[in-house]
Amino acid sequence: MATLTETPIPAPLKDPIPGPPSGQDPGSLLPGKLVRARPLFDPEIVRRALRDSFLKLNPLTLMKNPVMFVVEVGAALVTVFLLRDLFTGAGGLGFEVQIAIWLWFTVLFANFAEAMAEARGKAQADALRKTKGDAMAKRLVGKKYEVVPASKLRSGDVVIAETGDLIPGDGEVIEGIATVDESVITGESAPVIRESGGDRSAVTGGTKVLSDQVRIRITSNPGETFLDKMIALVEGAERQKTPNEIALNILIAGLTLIFLLAVATLHPFAVYAVSSAGAGVVPTIAVLVSLLVCLIPTTIGGLLSAIGIAGMDRVMQHNVLAMSGKAVEASGDVNTLLLDKTGTITLGNRQAVEFIAFEGVTEEELADAAQLSSLADETPEGRSVVVLAKEKYGLRGREVAEHEAHFIPFSAYTRMSGVDIDGRSLRKGASSAIAKLVEDAGGSLPANFQEVSDRISRTGGTPLAVADGRRALGIIHLKDIVKGGMKERIAQLRAMGIRSVMITGDNPLTAAAIAQEAGVDDFLAQATPGDKLTYIKREQGEGRLVAMTGDGTNDAPALAQADVGLAMNTGTMAAKEAGNMVDLDSNPTKLIEVVAIGKQLLITRGALTTFSIANDVAKYFAIIPAMFLATYPALSRFNIMQLHSPQSAVLAAVIFNALIIIALVPLALRGVKYRPVGAASLLRRNVLIYGLGGILVPFPGIWLIDRLLVLLHLA
């Protein structure tokens, strides 16, 4: 009995390349593993962040964050006056010392939040950098190769990579097939196939050949490889601010300026009030600076940068390389999502799902003929016919060698394949081709032949007819299998307010059937590169943000035009250059996760901004009455928390202001949990949890710190 076998692995290159005449040993480096999903407070990351927190005290560095720069200037001013009072022997220095310490802590805690986010990216970059080095490459020279450092390779050079070799640079397989370990890039241990032609020809420098041999045409120059770009991008230190981040920075800088002017006027007013009343105390510089720091939005000012960097890090943990923070942020605002049908919505290969026999033919007879005609068909469709016959009717592959079987391979010209065996001429192919074959042989078609073919086509399937000589036996129903759970994921997109559009080269009839089964909102059938580009421009012209995936050169124009273009790592270099994100796993459905991360980034920023502003409002009512109680006794009725003294109130507020930043660092790095619900629900949840929480938390927090200060005799 004959059985199906796996497609054999091709032999090595047609013309094996002799080794270097000098007997050089090319050597190789073992690829490292990408740092992924490290603990939030990994000791190595924390140590790096603590060191960087002090380095970021440099005023030139801190000037990029206007809020924290003002806090640092205030801390320095209080420190200067403290030193002056130390030399002059003034009293009450304990209060000023504590204020100075906690103001510096406020700056350091904000620096720590940003440094933690950056340190995670730097840890990833360090792991990638370990895979680099001057690996050796086998560069073709005529019919032999020479061993040269990878740094000497240039775009256009052709190299040989054999079992155990490190691929020396980004390139394209031009001959051969090999299994490659890409764990250095993707973090996945399972090897992948890379072969010449098609969409699996791209290889990345730093990955390792596990078996066989390939010729590779290098497509990058030293310092321009994909690995180099990854290292530069995941560093995070030079990350450019996104438009929303810039707008929020302008807002909080404006609020800081307003409160700075307001606090600056308090001193002359206090002097006037005390001199007029003949009683009271003029607030000191330490008190005024403390008031300013508590009034300005220090919480969001200290966490804003960390939120953005952490968002890019979360995308990286999903094995997606974002070329900019703007791309991640834009994904959160996407209105329209374009998804390829093949490989994204469907499994990518049509599968046989049903045998439909004509009158006078049993399904077992049809299945037997279909299986025999498919034994030599190594396409996924052909193998699925054999499997369906085996599973549904118990038919197994037959031993056909002794029957002098002659297999007819599939031809694009005839649009059919089959086998001649024991005087039978079994053929399987397109219904129109089989119909012509039967009629040319003098046979007649069953009355329902065309009706069955059309019915399958209308449901999005592909009809394959089977004939035995001049007798039509039946139809095989091939179907694009929609991926499991796809309809639910599309429903999640709809709940997020995103319209899904399926792109396919199929005819409108087939496209409509698959679109209905997958649950997408719309489809673009018989789509050409120009059609995709036109569709995206039309959506953008109506004020929508568009995201799409792609892997081919023909996708490059649309990827470049889309607001979020997710290119596949296995795709062409043109596609990767055009997109603003690259999926290292080459999983087109990853775009759904990217959109969720983008929305999480925006929600986190909005939630913490709401909390920060509400927090500041609460602190006004908490400390201002106690601060000016000695000057304006009537304010005692507003001292609702009954804080012990003006000094304890100010110190408690400053300590709370510093501690709340460090308490929110985990939330800024992890992000607020995102649920795919409507914008109204998100806003309501945001206001209730972070708005109301921001107002309520400071009251018990400041009260408790005030009592501890009194208990410890610190105020």
N, C-alpha and C positions, 0 to 999 in steps of 0.2 A: 504494500500500500504506500503510495506517495503521500508526503506531507509537506505543508508549507514550511519554508525556512526563512530566516531573517535575511535581509539583503546583505550579501557578503561585503566585508570591508575591502575597499579597493586596494590593489597592490601598491607598493611604493611608487615614486615618480618613475615615469617612463624611462628617463635617462638618469640613472643614479649619478650623483655628483661625486667624483673622487675627492678624497680628503686633501688637506694642504700638503704640498710636497715636503715642507720642512718638518712635518710631524708635530705641528703646534697643537697644543691642547686648548680647545676653545673655552672649556670651563663653563660654569653657570652659577647663578645665585638662586638660592631657595626663596620663593616668594613668601612674604609675610602674610598675615591675615588682617583684614581691615578691622579697626576698632569699632565695634558696634554695640549699642545698648549697654554701655558701661553704667555702673551704679551712679546715681545722681551725685552723691558725695564720695566718689572714689578718692581714696587717700592721695594718690598721685596728682589728681586734678585739683584737689583742695590745696595741697602744698603749692602748686604752681599758681593758683588763684590768690593765695595769701601773699605770695611774693609780688605778684603783679599789682595787687591792691596798693601797695606802698609806692611802686614805680609810677602808678597812675596819679599820684599826688602832684606830679609835675604840672605846674599851672598851664604850660603850653599844651599839655595833653587834655587837661580838664576844661580848658576854654571851649572845647567842642560841646560841652554839656553846660549851658548857661546857668541852670539851676544849681547844680553841684559846685560850679565855679563860685557863685555867690556865697554858698555855704562855706567853701574853703576860705574865701576872703574874710568872711565873718569870723571863722575859727582863728585865722591868723591875727585878726584885729583884737580879738579877746585875749589871745596869747600875749600880744605886745603889751596891752594894758595890764595884764597880770604880771608880766616881768617888771613893768614900771612900778606897780604897787609893791612888789617884793623888795625892790631897791629903796623905795621911800618908806617902807615899814607900815603901810596902810593896813587896817584891820579887815576882817571878813574875807580873807583870801580863800578859805575853804570852799565857799560858794563859787567863786570865779574859777578855781582849779577844776571843780567838777563840771562846770559849764564848758570850759575849754576842752576837757577830755571828751565829753560826749559830743561836742560839735565835730571834733576830729573823727570820732567813731562814726558819726553820721556820714562823713565823706568816705571813710574807709569801707563802710558797709555797702554804700552805693558802688564803689569801685569793685568790691568783692563780687557783687551780683553780676556786673559786666565781665569781670575776669573769669568767673566760673563758666559763663556761656562761651567765652573765647577759649578757655582752657580745654573744653571738650573738643572743639574743632582742632586745636593745636595737637591734642593727643592723637586724633585721627591722622593729621598731617604727618606726625612723627612716625606713626606706624607705616604709612605709605612711603615715607622717605627712606625707611630701612630697606625697602625693596629695590631702591635705586642703587646706583653705583655704576661703575664702568663695566657692565657686563660685556662679554665678547660676542661678536657676531660673525657668521660665516657668509661673507659677501661674495657674490658670484663675479668672477672675472673670466670671461670666455666660457670654457667648459669645466673650469675648476673653481674652487673657492679659496679665498684667503681669510685668515682670522684677524679681525680688526676690532678695536674697542667700539662699542655701540655709539659712543659720542662722536665718532668720525663718519657715521652714516648720514646720508643726505636724502632728501625726498627724490624718489625715482630709483634708488639703489634696489637691487634684488638680492635677497638673502635666503639661505636654506636653514630651516629649523627642524631638528630631528628629535626623537624621543629623549627626554631629559633636558632639552635646551630651553633656555629662557628666550622668549621672543624679544628681540632687541629694540623694537620700536613699533609705533602704530603703523599698520599697513593693511594690505589686502591680499588674500590668498589668490595666487594666479594659477597654481597647479597643485593637485594633490588634495588629500583629506586627512585630518588628524583630530584626535581628542585633545582638548586643551583645558588646563586647570586655570580658571579665572577667579579663584578665591581671593586673590590679592585685590581685585577690583570689586567683586560682588559680595565677597564674604561667604559665598555658597561653596560647599565642598564638592558637589556633583560636577563632573567634567562635562564639557559641551563639545559639540561637533563643529568644526570649522572646515569649510571646503570652498573650492573655487566656484565662481558663478553664484547666482541667486542672492539671497539676503543673509547668508551666513558666512560671508567671505571676509568680513572685517575682523581684524585681530588687534589687540592692544598690547603695547609694550609693557613688559614686566610680568606677563602671564607665561605659563609654562606648558610646553608640549609634553603630553603623557604617552602618546603612541604615534607611530607612523612618521611621515615626513612631508613637508610642504614647502613650496616656494612662495615667498612673500615679497611684494613690492612695497617698499617703505613709502609712506605718505606724509611723514613729518620730519622736521629738522630737529636737532638737539635743542632741548629746552621748550619745545612746542608740542610735546607728546600729550596725550590725554591724561597720563599720570601726572605730568607736570602741572597741567591745568587743575586737576583735582587737588593737588597739594596746595596750590595758590588759593583756590576757592574755599577749601575747608578751613584754612587758617583763621578766617573770620576777622582778624585784627584790622584789616583795611576795608572792611565791609562798608559800602556806601549806604547812606540812609535812604529809605524809600520815600516816595512823595507824601504818603500819609504820616510817616514818622516826622518828616520835615515840618509838615503843617502842625502837628501836635507840639513839636519843639517850639515853633513860633508862638503858639498859644500859651504854653506854660512859661516861655520867656517873657511874654507880655504881662502875664499875671505876676511874675516875679518883679518886673519893673514897677508895676502899679503898687505892690506891697512895699517895695523898697522906698518909693517916694512917700508912701503913707507913714511908714515907721520912722523915716528920717524927719518928718515934721512933728513927731510926738515929743521929741526932746525939747524944742523951744516952747511948745505948748505946755509941757509939764513944768518947765522953769517959770513960765508966766503964771500958771495956776498956783504953784507953791508960793511964789513971791506975793501974789495977790491975796491969797488966803492966810499967809503967814504960818502955814503948817503943811505937812506932807513931806514926801520924799521924791526927789527927781530920779527916775529910773537910770541905772548905770548903763554903760555901753554893753556889758555882758547881758543885761536884761533885754535891752533893745534888740541886740543881735539874736538872742534866743527867740524873742517874739517874731522877728522876721523869718527865721528858719522854720518856726512852727506854722507860720501863715502861708508861705510859698509852697507850691506843690512838690515838696521834696520826695515824696513816696514814688510818684510816677516818674519824676525826673531822675531818680536813682535807678529805676528798674526798666525804663523805656528801651535803652540799648540792649539790655540783656534779653528782653522779650523777643526782639527782632532776630538776634543772633541765635537764640534757642530755637526759634521757628525754623531757621535754615538747618540747624542740627537735627531736628526731628525729621525733616525731609531726607537728610542724609542717612538717618537710621533706617529709612525705608528704601535705601539703595537708590535714591534719586539725587542726582547732582544738579543743584540749582545754580545757574550762572550769575544770579543776583538775588538780593532780597526782594527786589521789585517783582520778580517772577513769582515768588512764593506768595507775596501779598496779593498780587493780581489774581492768583488762583482762588483766593478766598472771595473775590468779587465776581467770579465767572457767572455769566447768565446762560451761555449756550455751550454745550459740550459735544464736539464732533468725535464719533467713534467709528473706526473701521469695522466692517462686518466680519471679515475673515480674520480669525485669530483673536479678535477682541470680544465680539458678541457671540460668534460661533466658534466651535473648536478648530475650525480651519480646514478640516477634511470632510468631504461628504461621506456619509455612511449609508450602507444598504439597510433599510428598515422593514421592507415588505416585498414578497413575491406575489404578483397578481397574474394568475394563469388565465389563458383564454379558454373558451368553451371547448370541451373535449380533451383538455390537458389538466392533469392533476398538479397541485402545488408541489408535490414531491418530485414529479417528473421535471417540472420547470426548475426547481432548486438544484436537481442533479445536473442538468444541462448548464445552468448558470455557473455552478461550481467548477465543472470540468473546463468551461471556457475561460475561467478566471485563474486557473492554477499557475499559469505563467505570468499573470498580471501582477507586477510588484507595486502598483500604485496603491495608495490607501483605499481607494474605492474598490479596486479589485480584491484586495485582501479582506475588506469588509463583506464582500459577497460570499467568499469562502467561509468566513466566520459565521455569518447569518445562516447559511445552509447547514453548518455543523450544529449550531445551537438550537435551531428551530426544528430540524428534521433528523438530527443525529448523523448527518452525512459527513464522512471524513475523506480526506484526500485519498485518491486511488493511486496504485502503482500502474503507471501508464507506459512505462518504458517498453514492456513486452508487447504492447499493443501497437507499436510503431506510431505513436502519436506525433503529429506535426503541429507545433504551436504557432499561431499567427500573432505576432506582436501588434500592439496598438499602433495605428498610423493616423496622423492628423489628416492625411489625404482621404483614407477610407472611413475614418471615424469609427472604427470597430476593431475588435480583436477576437481570438477564438482558438479552436483546436480542430484538427481533422483526425478522427480516431474511429477505428473499426467501421469504415465506410460512412461514417456520419460527419457532417460538416457543421459544427456548432459555432455560432457567431453571437457576439454580444456587443452592442454599441448604441449610438444615438438612434432614436426611434425613426427619424427620417432616413438614415442610412440603412437600417435593417429593412424598412418598408421598401426601399428601392431594390435591395438585394433580393427580397422575396419575390417582388413583381418581375424583376429581370430574369429570375429563375423559372418563371411560369406559374408561380403560386399566387394565392389570393390572400388578402389580409382579412382578419376577423372584422366583423361589423363595428365592434366597439374599440378597435385599435386606436383610432385618433382620439376618441372620447376619453379613454383611460390616460393617454399621454397628456392631453390638455388638462385633465383634472389634477394630475400630479404637478404640472407646471403652475397651475393657479394657486396651489397650496404652498408654493415656494420650493418644491422638490425638483429633482432632475429625473426624467424617465430614461431607463436603459432597456431596450428591447432585446429579446433573446430569440434566435431562430435556429431550427435544425433543417438545413437545406432550404427548401422552398416553403417550409412550414413555420409560421410564427407561433412561438410557444407561450409568450407572456411578457410582462413588463417588470423590471426591477425598479423599485422606488428608492432613489438616492436622496438623502436629506441632509441639509446643513443642520447640525445639532447645536442648538443654542446652549451655551454654557450653563451649568447648574447654578441656580441662585442669581442669574443675570437679571431676571425680571424684578426680583426683590431689590437688587442694587440700583436698578433704574428707578424704582419707586422711591428709594432713599434720595436719589438726586432730585426727584420731583418735590419731595418734602423739603429739600434744601433750597427750592426755588430755582433749580437749574433745568433748563430744557435740553433734552438729549436728542441728538440727530445721528442716525446711522448713515454711513457713507459706504456705497457698494458699487461695483461695476456691473451687477446683475441687472436684468431687465426690470421695469417697474412692477410687473406682476409678482415676480419672485421676491423682490425687495419688500413689497407691501406685506406679503405673507410672513416673512421673517421679522419685519418690524412689529407686526401685531403680536407675534409669539414672544418676542423679547420685551415688548412693552415700551418701546421708545416712542417719543413724542412725534418725530418726523423722520423722513429718510430722503437721501439724495441718491437716486438710481443712475446707473450708467455714468458715473462721475469720472470726469477727466481732471487732470491737474488744474486746468483753467476753470472748470466748474467749481472745484473746491475753493479756489482763490476768490472767485466772484461771490460765492455764498458767504464767505467770511467777511468780505468787504461790505456786503449788503447788511449783515447782522451788525457790524460795527457802525455802519452809517445810521442805524436806528438806535444807537446808544448802548448797544450790548457789548459785553466782554466775552471773547470767544477763546475756548481751549480746544486743542486737538492733538492727536498722536500721529506719528508717521515714522517710517524707517527708510524710505526710498528716496532717490534723487528727485523723482517726480513729486514727492511730498514737500521738498524744500521751500518752494515759494509760499505754500500755505502755512507751513510751520513758522516761517519768518513773519508772515502777516498776522498770525494769531497772537492774541495777547499772552497766551500761555501755550508754548509749543513744546510738547514732550517727545523727544526723539529717542529711538531705541538704540542701545549700545551696539547691537549687532547690525545696525543700519549703516548706510553709506556715510562717508565723512561729510558730504554735502548736507545731509539731513541733520547730523549732529551739530554742524556749524550754524545751521539756520535756526534750530530750536533754542529756547532759553532754559531748557532742562533736558537732562539725559537720564533715562532709566537704565541703570546698570544691569538689571535683571531682564531687560527687554520684554516686559510684561505690559501690553497696552492698557489693560484695565487698571494699572497703577495710577492712572490719572484721577480716578475716583478718590483714592487715598490722598493724593496731592491736594485736591480741592478741599477735602476735609481738613487737612493740616493748615491750609491757607485760611480757611474760615476760623479754625481754632486760634491762629495767630491774631486775627482781627478781633475775635471775641475776647481773648486774653488781654490785649491792649485796651480795649474798651472797658472791660470789667475793672482792671486795675486803675484806669484813669477815673472811672466813676467812684471807686473806693477812695482814691487819693483826695479827690475834691470834697467828697462827703466827709472824709476824715478831717480835712482842714476846717470845714465849717463847724464840726463838733468841737475842735480844739479852740476856736474863737470863744465859744461860750464857756469853755472849761477854764481857760487861763486868764483872759482879759479882766474879768471881774476881780479875781484874786490879786492880779498884778497891780491894779490901781486902787486897791481897797484903802490904802493909807492916805492917798491923795483925795479920793472921792468916796467917803464912807457910805454914801447912798448905794454904791454898787454891791454892797453886802447881800442885798436881796437876790442878786443874780448869781451869787456864789453857791449854786445849787448843790454842788458836791461837798461843800464845807471843807475845802482844802485848808490845810493847817496854817499856811502863811504864804505871802507873796513869793518868798524864795523857794519854798517847797513846791508851790504850784508851777513856777517857771522851770525848775529843775526836773520835776516829774514829767512835764510836757516835752522837754528836750529829750529826756531818756526814752519816753514812749515813741517819739518821732524817729529816733535812731533804731530802736528795737523792731518797730513795725516793718522797716525796710528789710532787715535780715530775716524776719519771720515770713515775708512774702517771696523770698528768693526761690524756694522750691516751687511755688505756684507759677512764678515767672518762667522758670526753666522747663517745667513739665507742661505748662499750659492749662487753661481752664478746660474741663472736660466738655467735649462738643457732642451735641445730639442733633441729628438731622430734623429740625423742626423749623417752622416759619419764623420770619423776622420779628413779627409781633410777639411771639412767645419768647424768643431770645431776649428781646428788649425788656419784657416784663420780668423775666427771671433775673436779668442783669441788674435791674433797678431794685428788685426786692432783696436779692442776696448781697450784692456789692454796694449798692447805694444805701440801703437801710443799715447793712452791716457796717459800712464806713462811718455812719453817724453814731451808731450805738457802741461800737467797740472802744473808742477813746475814753468814754466816761468811766467805765469800770477799770480800764487800764491805767489811766492817769490817777484815779482815786487810790488804787492799790499801790502804785509806785510811791505816791505821796505818803501813805501810811508806813511803807517800808523805810522811807527816808527818815521819817520821824522816829520810828522804832530803832533805827541804827544810828540815830543822832548825826545824820549827815545833812540835815537841814533844820 
